[in-house]
Amino acid sequence: MSSAQLKRLQELSQVFSQGKANPQQIQQLSTLLAEINRYDDAEPVTENKQVIFIAAPDFG
């Protein structure tokens, strides 16, 4: 998410939390969320999960 998108999201969030959103702002939020989702989907997901196996103790 870009800084401009974050700023716009914060502005719209404030309007919505006040219960003052008009139809144009609802559309703007919908468009903005779609843009953010496309941006997130385009980013490669990399997970570095290292798994370490520890042998069970030998009690015999």
Secondary structure as the mmCIF struct_conf table of DSSP 4:
data_model
#
loop_
_struct_conf.conf_type_id
_struct_conf.id
_struct_conf.beg_label_comp_id
_struct_conf.beg_label_asym_id
_struct_conf.beg_label_seq_id
_struct_conf.end_label_comp_id
_struct_conf.end_label_asym_id
_struct_conf.end_label_seq_id
HELX_RH_AL_P HELX_RH_AL_P1 SER A 3 SER A 17
TURN_TY1_P TURN_TY1_P1 GLN A 18 GLY A 19
HELX_RH_AL_P HELX_RH_AL_P2 PRO A 23 ALA A 42
BEND BEND1 GLU A 43 GLU A 43
HELX_LH_PP_P HELX_LH_PP_P1 PRO A 44 VAL A 45
HELX_LH_PP_P HELX_LH_PP_P2 ALA A 55 PRO A 57
#
